[in-house]
């Protein structure tokens, strides 16, 4: 830890390096510089330990706006607070960021593209490093219609293989699937593929609705992780 540290933060369940940096109004680069023991990818952030979030002579500049309710210019929509600075002024749909959220998971759950999410919420950064827990983000603007991926609501049997398919699932799953995985918070195509002994390419082939970059993977749905040989 930096010898000149004069501000500390107690790490609790659900914290990440980027979330702590955002909430404390410091850059992720400074957080890593002041806390080298956490590692370059935050792999060693320790629950119950204190980390440095300020040093002598440094003034934090939080990205969150003031806590008063405001109306976005020209659209007549009341904007909830707190929000991060720079949110698009035509926003008319908002989402409160909670522990475990990521830009990708929010975009997927709200039926918008990750590109639009970043465009409407520039303060989160180009890689989602500054997504702020407890802040509202924009997930819809005037004139934009979200296109959510639909799920099947009834239990079905995949044609020709006699295997009962659990629900809900995303549309387009291959009909010869015989092994399923339930997606939970924190999952990604890569981690699922590794745990199930298949490749990411196979997961994308068997579950086309998730997209080629896994950007449309839905939480709390079943995906195919194995097919009839």
Number of C-alpha atoms within 10 A of each C-alpha: 15 15 9 12 17 13 13 14 14 13 17 12 9 11 16 17 21 23 19 22 24 23 18 21 19 21 19 17 12 15 23 22 16 20 21 16 15 18 12 12 10 15 11 12 19 17 12 11 11 16 25 22 25 22 17 10 9 11 10 14 11 16 20 21 13 12 10 9 12 14 12 16 12 8 13 11 16 14 19 18 19 19 25 22 16 15 19 17 17 18 23 19 17 18 16 17 17 13 14 12 16 18 22 21 21 19 22 23 15 19 18 21 20 17 12 14 22 22 17 21 24 18 21 23 12 12 10 18 18 25 26 31 19 16 19 23 31 25 24 22 18 12 9 11 10 14 11 14 17 13 16 13 11 10 12 12 13 16 12 9 13 10 16 13 20 18 17 17 24 22 15 13 20 17 17 19 22 18 15 17 15 18 17 12 13 11 14 17 18 15 13 19 16 11 8 14 11 14 16 20 14 15 22 21 17 21 24 18 22 23 12 14 11 19 18 23 26 25 16 14 18 23 30 24 23 19 15 11 6
